[in-house]
Structure formats: structure tokens, C-alpha cells
Amino acid sequence: MRRLTGGGLAVAVAGALVHRHRRRPATAATDPRRWQVVTVAGRPEEVLPRGRRPEPLRRLGGGVELSARPAPGGRGTELAARLPAGGAALPGLAAHLVGDDPGRFLRQVLRETKQLVETGEVLRADRSRLDRPG
């Protein structure tokens, strides 16, 4: 039996991981039409007052299905969204922004909605000193 050491072992392990990754079948987690869910503090009528969507979701127009229901254990509201069964029907700019992964874009919009409902603003990372004005 030949023993791999150092760089040879790393190459063998990396090759096995790449091979394993390529053979992985598509799963429900990669399906852009599956429900994306986030738990938001507050009752459903506070999260979607009078059925109105918060700004991040409003940008998507009617291009997503939306559901709000009480979260288990009284922990707020489960806000769920998904693309319609007919495929990505996002309007204009939203369709351009989703690129190859509409599910990722939808998760981002749900995170922004959660932040807006809970804190009153969408949180942004600090800019570097070079990007800040004067």
C-alpha cells in the first residue's frame, strides 16, 4: 500500500471532494420555487399591516407568493415567500438583479424585511474610511 504524505495527500483529498461535489444531485434546497421563511418579531398583523407589504417586498411587486402566520411557541411571525410555480416572474430591475439565483435574492429581501420590521431600518455594514464623506 502506497502512503500519501504532505502535498500528495492534499491533492488526493481535494480531488475526492471535487468528485463528490460534482456528483451531488439537485435537491429541494436548490429549488428557487421552495418557500423561504424568516421569523420576525411581532404579530402577523404588525408584520403585514392591512395586507400591505413592507418596502423590501414591495419592490418585487406581485412576483412572489407571500404568507404570514404565527410562529410556533409564540415567537413572532413566520414570514414566507416563494417564486410562483410558473417560474421567475419578477418585474424589471428585480429580474435583472436575481441573476442565476433567484432564491438567494429572495432570502436577501426577506432578511431586509425582517430588519425593517424589527428595527425600523435596513442595517448596512460600515463603509471603510476611504468611502466615507469628508
C-alpha positions as CSV (number, residue, x, y, z in Angstrom):
1,M,0.0,0.0,0.0
2,R,1.4,3.4,-1.0
3,R,1.3,6.1,1.6
4,L,0.4,9.7,0.7
5,T,2.1,12.5,2.7
6,G,2.2,16.3,2.5
7,G,1.1,17.7,-0.9
8,G,0.1,14.3,-2.3
9,L,-2.4,13.8,0.4
10,A,-3.9,17.3,0.0
11,V,-4.2,16.7,-3.8
12,A,-5.9,13.3,-3.2
13,V,-8.4,14.8,-0.7
14,A,-9.2,17.8,-2.9
15,G,-9.7,15.5,-5.9
16,A,-12.1,13.3,-3.9
17,L,-14.1,16.4,-2.7
18,V,-14.4,17.8,-6.2
19,H,-15.6,14.4,-7.5
20,R,-18.1,14.1,-4.7
21,H,-19.4,17.7,-5.2
22,R,-19.9,17.1,-9.0
23,R,-22.0,14.0,-8.4
24,R,-24.3,15.6,-5.9
25,P,-27.9,15.6,-7.2
26,A,-30.1,18.6,-7.2
27,T,-32.2,18.9,-4.0
28,A,-35.2,20.8,-2.8
29,A,-32.9,23.2,-1.1
30,T,-31.6,24.4,-4.5
31,D,-35.2,24.8,-6.0
32,P,-35.9,28.6,-6.3
33,R,-39.7,27.9,-6.0
34,R,-39.4,26.5,-2.5
35,W,-40.7,28.6,0.4
36,Q,-38.1,30.8,2.0
37,V,-39.0,31.5,5.6
38,V,-37.8,34.0,8.2
39,T,-39.1,34.5,11.8
40,V,-40.0,38.2,12.5
41,A,-40.7,39.6,16.0
42,G,-44.3,40.7,16.1
43,R,-47.8,39.5,15.3
44,P,-48.7,38.8,11.6
45,E,-50.9,42.0,11.5
46,E,-47.9,44.0,12.6
47,V,-45.6,42.4,10.0
48,L,-48.1,42.9,7.2
49,P,-50.4,45.7,8.3
50,R,-53.7,45.6,6.4
51,G,-52.1,43.1,4.0
52,R,-49.6,45.8,2.9
53,R,-46.1,44.6,2.2
54,P,-43.0,46.3,3.7
55,E,-40.8,48.2,1.3
56,P,-38.2,45.4,0.5
57,L,-41.1,43.1,-0.5
58,R,-43.0,45.8,-2.3
59,R,-40.1,46.2,-4.8
60,L,-40.9,42.7,-6.0
61,G,-44.4,43.6,-6.9
62,G,-46.7,40.6,-7.4
63,G,-43.8,38.5,-8.4
64,V,-43.7,36.4,-5.2
65,E,-46.2,34.4,-3.2
66,L,-46.3,35.6,0.4
67,S,-47.6,34.0,3.6
68,A,-47.5,35.3,7.2
69,R,-48.6,33.1,10.1
70,P,-47.9,32.9,13.9
71,A,-44.5,31.2,14.6
72,P,-44.5,28.2,16.9
73,G,-44.3,28.9,20.6
74,G,-45.5,32.5,20.3
75,R,-42.1,33.6,18.9
76,G,-43.4,36.1,16.4
77,T,-44.4,35.6,12.8
78,E,-43.2,33.2,10.2
79,L,-42.9,35.3,7.0
80,A,-42.6,33.0,4.0
81,A,-42.1,33.9,0.3
82,R,-41.5,31.9,-2.9
83,L,-41.5,32.4,-6.6
84,P,-44.7,31.3,-8.4
85,A,-44.9,27.8,-9.8
86,G,-44.7,29.2,-13.4
87,G,-41.1,30.3,-12.8
88,A,-39.4,33.6,-12.1
89,A,-42.0,36.4,-12.7
90,L,-40.1,39.2,-11.0
91,P,-40.6,42.6,-12.5
92,G,-37.9,44.7,-14.3
93,L,-35.0,45.5,-12.0
94,A,-35.7,42.7,-9.6
95,A,-35.5,40.2,-12.5
96,H,-32.1,41.7,-13.5
97,L,-30.7,41.6,-10.0
98,V,-31.5,37.9,-9.3
99,G,-29.2,36.7,-11.9
100,D,-28.6,33.0,-11.7
101,D,-30.0,32.5,-8.2
102,P,-33.5,34.0,-7.6
103,G,-33.7,32.0,-4.3
104,R,-30.7,33.9,-2.9
105,F,-32.2,37.2,-3.9
106,L,-35.5,36.3,-2.2
107,R,-33.6,35.3,1.0
108,Q,-31.9,38.7,1.0
109,V,-35.2,40.5,0.6
110,L,-36.7,38.6,3.5
111,R,-33.7,39.4,5.7
112,E,-34.1,43.1,4.8
113,T,-37.8,42.9,5.6
114,K,-37.1,41.3,9.0
115,Q,-34.6,44.1,9.8
116,L,-37.0,46.9,8.7
117,V,-39.9,45.5,10.7
118,E,-37.9,44.8,13.8
119,T,-35.6,47.9,13.9
120,G,-37.2,50.4,11.6
121,E,-34.3,50.4,9.2
122,V,-32.3,48.1,6.9
123,L,-28.9,47.6,8.5
124,R,-25.8,48.2,6.4
125,A,-22.2,47.3,7.1
126,D,-20.0,50.2,7.9
127,R,-18.1,51.8,5.0
128,S,-14.4,51.9,5.1
129,R,-12.6,55.2,5.9
130,L,-11.9,55.7,2.3
131,D,-15.5,55.5,1.3
132,R,-16.9,57.9,3.9
133,P,-17.5,61.5,3.1
134,G,-15.0,64.2,4.3
